[in-house]
Structure formats: C-alpha cells, structure tokens
Amino acid sequence: MTEQEQRDAAMAEFLAKGGVIQQVANGVSGRVEGVSYSAWGAPRKAGRPAAEKSIASTEEPEEDME
C-alpha cells in the first residue's frame, strides 16, 4: 500500500467515524472562545496527585559493617 493509499484510507476512516474537516483562514484561530482545549482530548489536570502518606518505606535500614 502506497503512502497516498494509506493517507486516503486514514481519511476515509476519520470521516466515517464522524470526523469533520475544517478550513480556517490564515491568521484566524479555529478554537472556540471559552472552551477548554487539550491536544490529547482531555482537559488538563491541576497537577500530580499527592503521595499517600500511609505507604511504608521499602528501604532496609543500613547496618554498620564493623
């Protein structure tokens, strides 16, 4: 399958799943004002969750080798 055939197949699948092709003029944003946006499809989270404090350390205490 050539690159063009692969591209055409991917485009056909995209459109079959309800995908929409938008054409936006140069210098104009296609984003809608006030709508959250993420390139991966989910809104950004505030950050990394806090670690649980109830988890015990897995490191063994150091012993003197004397």
A tleap script that builds the chain and sets N, CA, C and O, in Angstrom:
source leaprc.protein.ff14SB
mol = sequence {
  NMET THR GLU GLN GLU GLN ARG ASP ALA ALA
  MET ALA GLU PHE LEU ALA LYS GLY GLY VAL
  ILE GLN GLN VAL ALA ASN GLY VAL SER GLY
  ARG VAL GLU GLY VAL SER TYR SER ALA TRP
  GLY ALA PRO ARG LYS ALA GLY ARG PRO ALA
  ALA GLU LYS SER ILE ALA SER THR GLU GLU
  PRO GLU GLU ASP MET CGLU
}
set mol.1.N position { 0.850 -1.178 0.000 }
set mol.1.CA position { 0.000 0.000 0.000 }
set mol.1.C position { 0.899 1.245 0.000 }
set mol.1.O position { 1.782 1.374 0.848 }
set mol.2.N position { 0.677 2.139 -0.930 }
set mol.2.CA position { 1.498 3.337 -1.040 }
set mol.2.C position { 1.102 4.354 0.032 }
set mol.2.O position { 0.078 4.204 0.698 }
set mol.3.N position { 1.923 5.382 0.187 }
set mol.3.CA position { 1.621 6.439 1.167 }
set mol.3.C position { 0.288 7.104 0.859 }
set mol.3.O position { -0.499 7.373 1.766 }
set mol.4.N position { 0.034 7.368 -0.411 }
set mol.4.CA position { -1.217 8.023 -0.802 }
set mol.4.C position { -2.419 7.142 -0.461 }
set mol.4.O position { -3.438 7.638 0.019 }
set mol.5.N position { -2.301 5.845 -0.709 }
set mol.5.CA position { -3.392 4.926 -0.386 }
set mol.5.C position { -3.618 4.852 1.128 }
set mol.5.O position { -4.758 4.788 1.590 }
set mol.6.N position { -2.522 4.863 1.894 }
set mol.6.CA position { -2.633 4.855 3.356 }
set mol.6.C position { -3.311 6.136 3.845 }
set mol.6.O position { -4.177 6.093 4.719 }
set mol.7.N position { -2.914 7.262 3.280 }
set mol.7.CA position { -3.498 8.559 3.644 }
set mol.7.C position { -4.988 8.584 3.316 }
set mol.7.O position { -5.797 9.040 4.124 }
set mol.8.N position { -5.348 8.096 2.129 }
set mol.8.CA position { -6.752 8.071 1.711 }
set mol.8.C position { -7.581 7.155 2.622 }
set mol.8.O position { -8.713 7.485 2.978 }
set mol.9.N position { -7.006 6.000 2.995 }
set mol.9.CA position { -7.713 5.072 3.879 }
set mol.9.C position { -7.912 5.695 5.264 }
set mol.9.O position { -8.985 5.567 5.854 }
set mol.10.N position { -6.881 6.367 5.783 }
set mol.10.CA position { -6.994 7.023 7.092 }
set mol.10.C position { -8.022 8.141 7.047 }
set mol.10.O position { -8.795 8.306 7.991 }
set mol.11.N position { -8.045 8.906 5.974 }
set mol.11.CA position { -9.013 10.000 5.830 }
set mol.11.C position { -10.430 9.445 5.734 }
set mol.11.O position { -11.349 9.996 6.341 }
set mol.12.N position { -10.620 8.366 4.984 }
set mol.12.CA position { -11.940 7.747 4.861 }
set mol.12.C position { -12.422 7.227 6.218 }
set mol.12.O position { -13.597 7.373 6.555 }
set mol.13.N position { -11.517 6.621 6.999 }
set mol.13.CA position { -11.879 6.128 8.331 }
set mol.13.C position { -12.254 7.287 9.256 }
set mol.13.O position { -13.232 7.201 9.999 }
set mol.14.N position { -11.472 8.369 9.209 }
set mol.14.CA position { -11.746 9.558 10.016 }
set mol.14.C position { -13.134 10.126 9.716 }
set mol.14.O position { -13.897 10.439 10.630 }
set mol.15.N position { -13.444 10.254 8.444 }
set mol.15.CA position { -14.738 10.807 8.049 }
set mol.15.C position { -15.882 9.845 8.377 }
set mol.15.O position { -16.976 10.285 8.731 }
set mol.16.N position { -15.636 8.527 8.262 }
set mol.16.CA position { -16.660 7.533 8.566 }
set mol.16.C position { -17.029 7.547 10.047 }
set mol.16.O position { -18.163 7.235 10.411 }
set mol.17.N position { -16.071 7.908 10.899 }
set mol.17.CA position { -16.322 7.957 12.343 }
set mol.17.C position { -16.913 9.299 12.776 }
set mol.17.O position { -17.023 9.574 13.971 }
set mol.18.N position { -17.293 10.133 11.806 }
set mol.18.CA position { -17.915 11.412 12.146 }
set mol.18.C position { -16.951 12.575 12.199 }
set mol.18.O position { -17.323 13.662 12.642 }
set mol.19.N position { -15.733 12.377 11.760 }
set mol.19.CA position { -14.751 13.453 11.763 }
set mol.19.C position { -15.158 14.571 10.811 }
set mol.19.O position { -15.812 14.326 9.797 }
set mol.20.N position { -14.771 15.786 11.139 }
set mol.20.CA position { -15.120 16.950 10.329 }
set mol.20.C position { -13.832 17.661 9.928 }
set mol.20.O position { -12.943 17.870 10.754 }
set mol.21.N position { -13.741 18.023 8.674 }
set mol.21.CA position { -12.591 18.774 8.174 }
set mol.21.C position { -12.956 20.252 8.189 }
set mol.21.O position { -13.963 20.661 7.612 }
set mol.22.N position { -12.125 21.046 8.856 }
set mol.22.CA position { -12.379 22.485 8.942 }
set mol.22.C position { -11.320 23.231 8.146 }
set mol.22.O position { -10.142 22.874 8.164 }
set mol.23.N position { -11.756 24.268 7.451 }
set mol.23.CA position { -10.810 25.145 6.772 }
set mol.23.C position { -10.916 26.514 7.420 }
set mol.23.O position { -11.982 27.128 7.443 }
set mol.24.N position { -9.797 26.979 7.943 }
set mol.24.CA position { -9.758 28.244 8.664 }
set mol.24.C position { -8.832 29.187 7.904 }
set mol.24.O position { -7.770 28.785 7.429 }
set mol.25.N position { -9.245 30.435 7.799 }
set mol.25.CA position { -8.434 31.426 7.088 }
set mol.25.C position { -7.104 31.649 7.806 }
set mol.25.O position { -7.005 31.431 9.014 }
set mol.26.N position { -6.090 32.080 7.074 }
set mol.26.CA position { -4.787 32.372 7.659 }
set mol.26.C position { -4.917 33.459 8.719 }
set mol.26.O position { -5.604 34.461 8.518 }
set mol.27.N position { -4.249 33.249 9.850 }
set mol.27.CA position { -4.247 34.238 10.922 }
set mol.27.C position { -5.470 34.175 11.821 }
set mol.27.O position { -5.599 34.996 12.729 }
set mol.28.N position { -6.375 33.222 11.596 }
set mol.28.CA position { -7.582 33.097 12.412 }
set mol.28.C position { -7.499 31.788 13.184 }
set mol.28.O position { -7.154 30.753 12.614 }
set mol.29.N position { -7.813 31.824 14.480 }
set mol.29.CA position { -7.779 30.629 15.300 }
set mol.29.C position { -9.046 29.814 15.088 }
set mol.29.O position { -10.132 30.375 14.940 }
set mol.30.N position { -8.911 28.505 15.072 }
set mol.30.CA position { -10.067 27.641 14.941 }
set mol.30.C position { -10.679 27.272 16.281 }
set mol.30.O position { -11.712 26.605 16.334 }
set mol.31.N position { -10.038 27.708 17.371 }
set mol.31.CA position { -10.542 27.399 18.706 }
set mol.31.C position { -11.750 28.244 19.043 }
set mol.31.O position { -11.865 29.388 18.602 }
set mol.32.N position { -12.655 27.673 19.833 }
set mol.32.CA position { -13.849 28.374 20.272 }
set mol.32.C position { -13.547 29.030 21.612 }
set mol.32.O position { -13.040 28.376 22.523 }
set mol.33.N position { -13.855 30.317 21.740 }
set mol.33.CA position { -13.575 31.062 22.964 }
set mol.33.C position { -14.309 30.467 24.157 }
set mol.33.O position { -15.509 30.204 24.080 }
set mol.34.N position { -13.590 30.251 25.266 }
set mol.34.CA position { -14.197 29.750 26.488 }
set mol.34.C position { -14.249 28.242 26.614 }
set mol.34.O position { -14.593 27.739 27.683 }
set mol.35.N position { -13.925 27.505 25.577 }
set mol.35.CA position { -13.959 26.044 25.622 }
set mol.35.C position { -12.562 25.548 25.982 }
set mol.35.O position { -11.571 25.975 25.389 }
set mol.36.N position { -12.492 24.632 26.971 }
set mol.36.CA position { -11.184 24.096 27.350 }
set mol.36.C position { -10.628 23.286 26.184 }
set mol.36.O position { -11.383 22.673 25.429 }
set mol.37.N position { -9.321 23.285 26.044 }
set mol.37.CA position { -8.697 22.650 24.894 }
set mol.37.C position { -7.492 21.839 25.339 }
set mol.37.O position { -6.686 22.304 26.145 }
set mol.38.N position { -7.372 20.653 24.826 }
set mol.38.CA position { -6.197 19.832 25.023 }
set mol.38.C position { -5.960 19.054 23.735 }
set mol.38.O position { -6.902 18.514 23.154 }
set mol.39.N position { -4.737 18.994 23.296 }
set mol.39.CA position { -4.403 18.278 22.072 }
set mol.39.C position { -4.679 16.781 22.200 }
set mol.39.O position { -4.822 16.093 21.190 }
set mol.40.N position { -4.755 16.272 23.425 }
set mol.40.CA position { -4.991 14.849 23.643 }
set mol.40.C position { -6.447 14.544 23.960 }
set mol.40.O position { -6.780 13.394 24.249 }
set mol.41.N position { -7.316 15.538 23.915 }
set mol.41.CA position { -8.741 15.291 24.060 }
set mol.41.C position { -9.284 15.332 25.470 }
set mol.41.O position { -10.486 15.145 25.659 }
set mol.42.N position { -8.460 15.565 26.456 }
set mol.42.CA position { -8.942 15.642 27.834 }
set mol.42.C position { -8.423 16.932 28.464 }
set mol.42.O position { -7.307 17.357 28.166 }
set mol.43.N position { -9.211 17.553 29.322 }
set mol.43.CA position { -8.738 18.780 29.952 }
set mol.43.C position { -7.534 18.512 30.855 }
set mol.43.O position { -7.382 17.416 31.395 }
set mol.44.N position { -6.698 19.506 31.008 }
set mol.44.CA position { -5.523 19.375 31.864 }
set mol.44.C position { -5.935 19.290 33.315 }
set mol.44.O position { -6.907 19.913 33.741 }
set mol.45.N position { -5.189 18.517 34.057 }
set mol.45.CA position { -5.444 18.402 35.484 }
set mol.45.C position { -4.532 19.379 36.217 }
set mol.45.O position { -3.541 19.846 35.655 }
set mol.46.N position { -4.855 19.681 37.441 }
set mol.46.CA position { -4.124 20.672 38.219 }
set mol.46.C position { -2.681 20.267 38.476 }
set mol.46.O position { -1.845 21.132 38.737 }
set mol.47.N position { -2.377 19.029 38.415 }
set mol.47.CA position { -1.005 18.593 38.652 }
set mol.47.C position { -0.976 17.162 39.126 }
set mol.47.O position { -1.974 16.443 39.070 }
set mol.48.N position { 0.143 16.781 39.575 }
set mol.48.CA position { 0.351 15.414 40.006 }
set mol.48.C position { -0.325 15.194 41.365 }
set mol.48.O position { -0.261 16.074 42.223 }
set mol.49.N position { -0.967 14.047 41.581 }
set mol.49.CA position { -1.620 13.800 42.866 }
set mol.49.C position { -0.600 13.642 43.985 }
set mol.49.O position { 0.529 13.212 43.749 }
set mol.50.N position { -0.998 13.986 45.191 }
set mol.50.CA position { -0.107 13.865 46.344 }
set mol.50.C position { 0.151 12.395 46.647 }
set mol.50.O position { -0.716 11.546 46.436 }
set mol.51.N position { 1.338 12.106 47.140 }
set mol.51.CA position { 1.681 10.733 47.508 }
set mol.51.C position { 0.930 10.341 48.764 }
set mol.51.O position { 0.662 11.176 49.628 }
set mol.52.N position { 0.591 9.061 48.857 }
set mol.52.CA position { -0.086 8.577 50.053 }
set mol.52.C position { 0.915 8.511 51.200 }
set mol.52.O position { 2.022 8.001 51.032 }
set mol.53.N position { 0.534 9.020 52.347 }
set mol.53.CA position { 1.445 9.047 53.486 }
set mol.53.C position { 1.449 7.723 54.236 }
set mol.53.O position { 2.346 7.481 55.044 }
set mol.54.N position { 0.454 6.850 53.985 }
set mol.54.CA position { 0.352 5.592 54.716 }
set mol.54.C position { 1.275 4.507 54.166 }
set mol.54.O position { 1.377 3.433 54.760 }
set mol.55.N position { 1.949 4.764 53.046 }
set mol.55.CA position { 2.827 3.763 52.447 }
set mol.55.C position { 4.159 3.756 53.192 }
set mol.55.O position { 4.810 4.792 53.326 }
set mol.56.N position { 4.555 2.593 53.671 }
set mol.56.CA position { 5.803 2.467 54.425 }
set mol.56.C position { 6.987 2.450 53.474 }
set mol.56.O position { 6.855 2.064 52.313 }
set mol.57.N position { 8.119 2.859 53.962 }
set mol.57.CA position { 9.339 2.858 53.170 }
set mol.57.C position { 9.771 1.423 52.897 }
set mol.57.O position { 9.660 0.568 53.776 }
set mol.58.N position { 10.260 1.149 51.696 }
set mol.58.CA position { 10.699 -0.204 51.342 }
set mol.58.C position { 12.191 -0.381 51.519 }
set mol.58.O position { 12.716 -1.470 51.288 }
set mol.59.N position { 12.892 0.680 51.928 }
set mol.59.CA position { 14.332 0.593 52.098 }
set mol.59.C position { 14.667 -0.053 53.432 }
set mol.59.O position { 14.029 0.234 54.446 }
set mol.60.N position { 15.664 -0.921 53.430 }
set mol.60.CA position { 16.122 -1.567 54.664 }
set mol.60.C position { 17.049 -0.606 55.394 }
set mol.60.O position { 17.805 0.120 54.748 }
set mol.61.N position { 17.012 -0.583 56.713 }
set mol.61.CA position { 17.940 0.276 57.448 }
set mol.61.C position { 19.388 -0.179 57.227 }
set mol.61.O position { 19.664 -1.373 57.117 }
set mol.62.N position { 20.281 0.768 57.165 }
set mol.62.CA position { 21.697 0.438 56.943 }
set mol.62.C position { 22.307 -0.121 58.214 }
set mol.62.O position { 22.041 0.374 59.309 }
set mol.63.N position { 23.128 -1.154 58.069 }
set mol.63.CA position { 23.798 -1.769 59.223 }
set mol.63.C position { 25.280 -1.417 59.171 }
set mol.63.O position { 25.859 -1.297 58.091 }
set mol.64.N position { 25.893 -1.252 60.353 }
set mol.64.CA position { 27.330 -0.990 60.407 }
set mol.64.C position { 28.078 -2.266 60.052 }
set mol.64.O position { 27.727 -3.347 60.525 }
set mol.65.N position { 29.107 -2.144 59.222 }
set mol.65.CA position { 29.862 -3.304 58.764 }
set mol.65.C position { 31.154 -3.472 59.580 }
set mol.65.O position { 32.142 -3.956 59.027 }
set mol.66.N position { 31.191 -3.103 60.847 }
set mol.66.CA position { 32.403 -3.196 61.658 }
set mol.66.C position { 32.532 -4.494 62.367 }
set mol.66.O position { 33.506 -4.710 63.088 }
savepdb mol mol.pdb
quit
